[in-house]
């Protein structure tokens, strides 16, 4: 069974949506942020502080490139798209879904300076700057884009309808 790989900006709700979607489809769920913590034995803020942005992205890419799961909803960190090799690996057995959240929503959820939240971004980068930087990468890798401009149930319904053509028939019949 193919994986469903969720990409998008920090604070988009990839983990929250991913857990619910996995439950609805009978899939497993994996959060790459948790996998990184388990692999390195460090929290994300500590890892980011010790390794810097480039080191963090390298480790994130290595962890993702080592995933061998099937039938799993995978919630990635917002910076996963900075690792081309990892994205290629995730795409080999998965449908890449971009949870496209409006900038205004992200600005309400995130502090103006992202380093205050531990987001993988250069110091003093704003939400708007990160949004502008990463948006083309999300567009590049996405097999499917789901607009996240409604409530959670609305987003989940769009997501389920959107991924249906990509999934094995056995999953769709559940």
C-alpha positions as CSV (number, residue, x, y, z in Angstrom):
1,X,0.0,0.0,0.0
2,X,1.2,3.5,-0.8
3,X,2.1,5.9,1.9
4,X,0.4,9.3,2.2
5,X,3.1,11.9,2.8
6,X,2.0,15.3,4.2
7,X,4.1,18.3,3.5
8,X,3.6,22.0,4.3
9,X,4.6,24.9,6.4
10,X,5.1,24.6,10.1
11,X,1.8,25.0,12.1
12,X,-0.2,23.7,9.1
13,X,-1.5,20.8,11.1
14,X,0.2,17.9,9.3
15,X,0.5,15.8,12.5
16,X,-3.0,16.5,13.7
17,X,-4.6,15.9,10.3
18,X,-2.3,12.9,9.7
19,X,-3.4,11.1,12.9
20,X,-7.0,11.4,12.1
21,X,-6.6,10.5,8.4
22,X,-4.6,7.4,9.3
23,X,-7.3,6.3,11.7
24,X,-10.0,6.8,9.1
25,X,-8.1,4.9,6.4
26,X,-6.8,2.1,8.7
27,X,-3.2,3.3,8.0
28,X,-0.3,3.6,10.4
29,X,0.9,7.0,11.4
30,X,4.5,8.3,11.5
31,X,5.7,11.8,12.4
32,X,9.2,12.4,11.1
33,X,9.9,14.9,13.9
34,X,9.4,12.1,16.4
35,X,11.5,9.7,14.3
36,X,14.3,12.3,14.3
37,X,14.1,12.6,18.1
38,X,14.2,8.8,18.5
39,X,17.1,8.4,16.1
40,X,19.3,11.1,17.5
41,X,18.3,10.9,21.2
42,X,17.8,14.7,21.1
43,X,14.8,17.0,21.0
44,X,14.3,19.1,17.9
45,X,15.3,22.4,19.6
46,X,18.5,20.9,21.0
47,X,19.3,19.3,17.6
48,X,18.7,22.6,15.8
49,X,20.8,24.5,18.4
50,X,23.7,22.0,18.2
51,X,23.7,21.2,14.5
52,X,22.4,24.5,13.0
53,X,19.9,24.7,10.1
54,X,22.1,22.8,7.6
55,X,23.0,20.0,10.0
56,X,19.3,19.6,11.0
57,X,18.2,19.4,7.4
58,X,20.9,16.8,6.7
59,X,19.8,14.6,9.7
60,X,16.1,15.1,8.8
61,X,16.9,13.9,5.2
62,X,18.9,10.9,6.4
63,X,16.1,9.8,8.8
64,X,13.4,10.2,6.0
65,X,15.6,8.4,3.5
66,X,15.8,5.4,5.8
67,X,12.0,5.0,6.2
68,X,10.8,1.7,4.8
69,X,7.1,1.7,5.8
70,X,4.0,1.1,3.7
71,X,0.4,1.9,4.3
72,X,1.4,4.8,6.5
73,X,0.4,8.5,6.8
74,X,3.7,10.3,7.2
75,X,3.7,13.8,8.7
76,X,6.9,15.5,7.7
77,X,8.6,18.5,9.2
78,X,8.1,21.8,7.3
79,X,11.7,21.7,6.2
80,X,11.6,18.2,4.6
81,X,11.4,19.8,1.2
82,X,14.9,21.1,1.7
83,X,16.2,17.5,1.3
84,X,15.7,16.5,-2.4
85,X,17.0,13.0,-1.8
86,X,14.6,12.4,1.0
87,X,11.7,13.8,-1.0
88,X,12.6,11.4,-3.9
89,X,12.6,8.5,-1.5
90,X,9.3,9.5,0.1
91,X,7.7,9.8,-3.4
92,X,8.9,6.4,-4.5
93,X,6.2,4.7,-2.4
94,X,3.9,7.5,-1.6
95,X,1.6,10.3,-2.7
96,X,2.9,13.7,-1.6
97,X,0.2,15.9,-0.3
98,X,0.8,19.6,0.3
99,X,-1.4,21.0,3.0
100,X,-1.6,24.6,1.6
101,X,-2.4,26.9,4.4
102,X,-3.0,30.7,3.8
103,X,-0.2,33.0,5.0
104,X,-2.6,34.9,7.2
105,X,-3.5,31.7,9.1
106,X,0.2,30.8,9.5
107,X,1.0,34.3,10.8
108,X,-1.7,33.9,13.4
109,X,-0.4,30.5,14.6
110,X,3.4,31.3,14.5
111,X,5.5,34.0,16.2
112,X,6.8,36.6,13.8
113,X,10.4,35.5,14.3
114,X,10.4,31.7,13.7
115,X,13.5,31.0,15.9
116,X,11.2,31.7,18.9
117,X,9.3,28.5,18.1
118,X,12.3,26.4,17.0
119,X,11.3,26.4,13.4
120,X,14.1,25.3,11.0
121,X,14.9,28.6,9.4
122,X,17.8,31.1,9.5
123,X,17.7,33.5,12.5
124,X,15.3,36.4,12.2
125,X,13.5,35.0,9.3
126,X,9.8,35.9,9.3
127,X,6.8,33.7,8.6
128,X,6.2,35.6,5.4
129,X,9.9,35.2,4.2
130,X,9.7,31.4,5.0
131,X,6.4,31.1,3.2
132,X,7.8,32.8,0.1
133,X,11.0,30.7,0.2
134,X,9.3,27.3,0.6
135,X,6.1,27.7,-1.4
136,X,7.8,26.8,-4.7
137,X,9.3,23.7,-3.2
138,X,5.9,22.5,-1.8
139,X,4.5,23.1,-5.3
140,X,7.3,21.2,-6.9
141,X,7.0,18.1,-4.9
142,X,3.2,17.8,-4.4
143,X,1.2,15.2,-6.3
144,X,-1.8,16.7,-4.7
145,X,-2.5,20.1,-3.1
146,X,-5.2,20.4,-0.4
147,X,-6.3,23.9,0.5
148,X,-6.5,24.3,4.3
149,X,-8.8,27.3,4.4
150,X,-11.6,25.7,6.3
151,X,-12.2,23.8,9.5
152,X,-10.5,20.5,10.3
153,X,-13.4,18.3,9.1
154,X,-13.6,20.2,5.8
155,X,-9.8,19.8,5.2
156,X,-10.0,16.1,6.1
157,X,-12.9,15.6,3.6
158,X,-10.9,17.3,0.9
159,X,-7.9,15.2,1.7
160,X,-9.7,11.9,1.7
161,X,-11.4,12.7,-1.7
162,X,-8.1,13.9,-3.1
163,X,-5.9,10.9,-2.1
164,X,-8.6,8.3,-3.2
165,X,-7.4,8.0,-6.8
166,X,-3.8,7.4,-5.6
167,X,-4.6,4.6,-3.1
168,X,-5.0,0.8,-3.5
169,X,-8.6,-0.3,-4.1
170,X,-8.6,-2.4,-0.9
171,X,-8.2,0.8,1.2
172,X,-10.9,2.6,-0.7
173,X,-13.5,-0.1,0.0
174,X,-13.1,0.2,3.8
